[in-house]
Amino acid sequence: MATGQGFRIDLPRIPLLICGFLAAMVSLYFGAAVFEPLVFALFIIALTAPFMLRLQPIIGKGLAMTVTVLLTLAVLVIFFSVVGWGISQVVQWVVANLARFDAVYRQADAWLADRNMPMELFLPSSFDPRWVIGPVTALVGQVRLISGFALLMFVFVVLGLTDLEGMGRRLARIEAERPNLKISVVAKDVSAKFRLYMKVRLVVSVIDAVICYIFFRLIGLDEPLAWAILVGTLNFIPFIGPLLVALALGLFAAAQFGSVWMALLAIGGTSAINFVLGSYIEPLMAGSALSMSPVLVLFAVFFWAIIWGIPGAFIGVQIMVVTLAILRVMPDASWIAELFSGDEPEKKNL
């Protein structure tokens, strides 16, 4: 049924498409142990493949792949080591200062009691250290799962880079037989945008960490370097990352200073820094190449967080970049990509 020029809706197929989408999401949810590392591996391959292909004419195929894999492994090890150090520093401080959290809890209880709102209406009347130790223990218990995830992801990356040249030849043959397929176009577009996305995110996250470190030192926050690392790391997860770090930082500051105002200062200052960087610096660096509707970014982050948790929140925007790239080469669906993408820069007459 035609509803407008160039736009057709095949009503009988809509229930089938919905069922297919739901089946795919259920498979991704229950098969997260395999699909998560596979998607992350494809993301890493898209980032590293151009580097490997540039090395091949210089040092040969085998050595180029070895260098690429080793550099990728080194970057991942350094990243997780730095983040792990930051988390361990904060955790050690929290465990050593449980009495401060108890004091803050009693202050909140007294404040609520003065306003005829007993703590029992919201939480137990006394602080339980297990509220803090429990999440820490659960976090430590995730190390084994993270190790298995990283190992499987690394295997996928090695296999993908090994078969990259053969995959390119097969893809060229398939596209020659089916001119309507534009997989190579999508792949090049996605790879370029992934590299730009990670470069911008990395630079902004480093700037964020440096500014926050200076801010934390100025207000006298304990473990300023550890918190700055966590702020910069969680900046890779839009919306959810800054929210999580702000809440955790507020509780930490309240326990250290014993003051609601200092907690609000820590939260407000960090949020203001993230807002300025995310709203002005990041768009200035990326231009319109990575601009995406805020509604779509929010949807992608929370939707994939529901499917895969924190890893899904991290990779959600990248998945949406792929989705828009695919829609862009589909004549009947390209308008969707245009609707949710940023405006193209205007061409100036020379």
N, C-alpha and C positions, 0 to 999 in steps of 0.2 A: 504494500500500500504506500503510495507516494503522499508525503505530507508537505512537500516543498521541492523546489527545483534543486536537484543534486543531492537530495537527502531522502533516503528510503528507509522505511522500517518494516521489516518482515515480522509481522505480529505472531504468526504460528511458531517462529523459531525462538521467541523470547523465553518461554518456559524452559525450553531445552538449554538455552544459554545460561539461564539462572541455575538450573540443576548442575550443569557442567562446572560453573564457577564454584558453587557450594561444595561439590565433590572434590575439586582441586584444593580448596581451602582446608577441608577436613583432612585430606592426604598430607598437606604441608604441615598441619598442626600435629598429627599423630606420627608423622615421619620426620619430625624436626631433627632427630639425631643424625639423619643422613642429609636432609635437604639444607639445613643451616650451614654446615661446613662446605657443602657443594656451592651454594650461592656466594658465600664469602670467598671461596676459591676462584670462582668465575670473576668476581670483583677484582681480586688480586691479579689474576691473569690479564684482565683488561688494562690494569695499570702498568704491568711489567712487560707485556709482550712487545710494545714498540721499542723499549730499551733493548730487549734481547735481539730483535730483528735488526737494529742498528749495529749491534756488536758482531753479528754473524759474518758480514763481509770482511771484518778486520781480524778476528781471532778464530773464526770457524764456528760451525753450528754447535758441536758438543761443548766446547769451552764457553761459548756464549751462554748456553743454557745453564751450565754449572755456575758461572759467575752470577747470573741473574738469580738463581735459586739461593745461592749463599748470601747474596746481598739482601734478598727478601727475608731469609731466615734471620739474618743479623738485625734487620730493622724490627721485626716482630719480637725478637728476644729483648732488644733494648727497650722497646715500648712497654712490653708487659713487665719488665724488671723495674722500670721507673714508676709505673703505676702501682705495682705491688709494693714498692718501697713507700710510696706515699700513703697507701692504705694501712700498711703495717705501723707507720709512725703515728697515725691518728688513732688506730686501734689500741696501741700501747698506752697512749696518753689517756684514752677513755677508761681502760681497765684500771689504770693506776689512780684515777680520780673519780671513782664511783661515788665517793662521799659527796663530791660537789654536785653531782646529779641529784643525790638524795636531798641536799640542802635546797636546790632549786625547786624540787618537787614539793617540799614542805612549805616553801614560800608561796608557791602557786596555790597550795591547799589553804593557807591562811588568807590569801587575797580573796579567794572564792568564798570562804566562810564569812568574811566581813561583809559580803554582798548577798548573803543568804543563798549561796549556791554551793552546797557542800561538794567536795571532790567526789564523793561516792556516786553522785549523779552521772559522772562522766567516766571516772577511772577508780581503781581501788584507792583506799585512803592512805596507803603507804607505798613507798617506792620499792620495787622488786629488782635487784641487780640482774636477774635473769632476763629482763627486758633488753638489757644492753648486751649481756654475755651471749644470749641466745642467737641474735643475728650475727654476732662475730663468729660463733661456732659454726653456724650455717654457711657463712662466707668461706671459712676455712675448708668446710666439707665440699665446697664447689670446686676446689683446686683440681681434684681428680677428674671431674667432668670437663673442666676447662682444658686440662692436659689432653684428654681424649679428643676433644673438639679440635684443638690445634693440630694434633697429629694427623687426624683424618683430613683436615683442611689442607695441610702441607702435602699429603699424598695426592690429593686432587690437583693441587697446583703443579706438582712435578709432572704428573701424567698429562695434564692439559698443555703445559709448555712443550712437552716431548712430542705431542701429536699436533702441535699448532700448524706446522707447515703442511702436513697431510690433510688436516681439516680444511685449510685454505684451498688446496687443490680440489678436494671433493666439493666444497662449496661453490667454487668457480664453475665446475662442471654442472652442478645442479641448477645454478642461476642461468647458465647458458641454455639449458633445456626449458627453464621456466622463467621467462623474462619478467614476469610480474613479481617474482620474489626479489626482495631488496635486502637480504640479510646482511650482506657485506656493507651496504650503506649504513644500516642500523648499527652494525658492530663498530665501524669507524667513528660514527657520531657519538656513540656511547663511550667508547674508549677515550676520545678527546675530552668529553665532558667529565668523565670520572677523574682524569688527571687534573683538569682545572679545578674540579670540586675539592679534591684532596689537597691540592696546593694552596688554595684559598683557605680551606679549613685549618690546615696546618699552620699557616702564617698567622691567621687570626687567633688560633688557640695559643700559640706561643706569645703573641702580644697580650692576650688576655691573662695568661699565667704571670707574665712579668709585671703588668700593671697591678694585678691582684696581690702579688707578692709584696710590692711596695706598699699597697694599701694596708695589708695585714700587718706589716711591720710598723706602720704608722699608728695603728690602733692598739698595738701590743698583743696581737693574737698569738697564742702558742702554736708551734709547728707551722709557721707561715709558708715555708717551702712545700711541705706536704700538701697543705690545702691549696696552694697555687697550682700544683701539679694536678690535683683532682679537679679543680675548676677548669683548667685547660683541657683535660681529657674528656670530661663530661660535656664540654662545649661541642664535641662531635655529634652529640645526640640532641637535635633541636627540641626545644620546649621541655621535654622530660629531663634532660641532663641538667640544665640550669635550675630547674625546679627542685630536683633531688638534692643538688649540692647546696642550694639556698636553705632548705629545711634542715639538712644535717649541720650546716655551718651555724645556723641560728641556735640549735640545741647546744652545740659545742661552745659557742660564745656565751650563752646564758649560763652554762655550767662553770666556765672559766671566770667570768667577771661577776657572776651573781647579779646581773643587771639586765632587765628587759630592754633598756635603751641601748645598751651595747650590742645586744643580740639584734635589735632592729637596725642599728648602724651597720653591722656586719652584713646582714641580709640586703639592706637597701643599697649600700655601696657596691657590693658584688653584682647585684641585679642591674644597677645603673651602668656599670662598666660593660656587662654583657649586652645590655640594650644598645648602647652607643656603637659597640663593635658590630653587633648583628644587624643593626638598622642602617648604619652609614658606611662603616669601613668595609664590611664584607661586600655589599652591593657595588661599592666603588671599585673594588678589586676585580670582581667577577663580571661586571657589566650586566648585559641582558642575557648572556649565554647560559647562565644557570638560574636566572630568575624564574620563580614558580609561584603560583597563587598560594598565599599563606594558608588558605583553607585546605588546599591540596597537600601542602607540607604537613599541616597538623593532622589531617586524615591519615597520611602515609605513616607518620611516626606512631600514632596511637593504634592504627589498625594492625601494623606489623608487630607492635609491642604486645598486642593481645594474642597474636599467632605464635610469636617466638620469644616474647619477653624482651629483656634489655638488648640482646643481639638483634632482634627484629627492629627495635627502635633505632639502633645504629644504622642498619642497612635499609631502612624503609624508604628514605629519600632516594637512594641509589636505585632501588627497585622501581620507583616512580619515574626516574629519569629514563630507564629502559622502556617502561610502558609508554611514555610520551613519544620516545623515539620510534617505537613500533607504530603507534597511531599516526605519526606524522607521515609515514610512507603509505598509509592506507587511504585511498581516495575518499571512501565513504565515512572515514572517521578522523580525517586530518583536522577537522574543525574543532574536535575535542582537545587535541594537542594545542591548537592556537588559543583556545579559550582559557586553558590553565597555564600556558607558558607566558614568559615575559615578552614584552614588545620587542621587535627587532629594531636595532639601531637604525636611525634614518640615514640614508645614503646622501652624502653631500656632493653637489655638482662641482667638479674640478675645473 
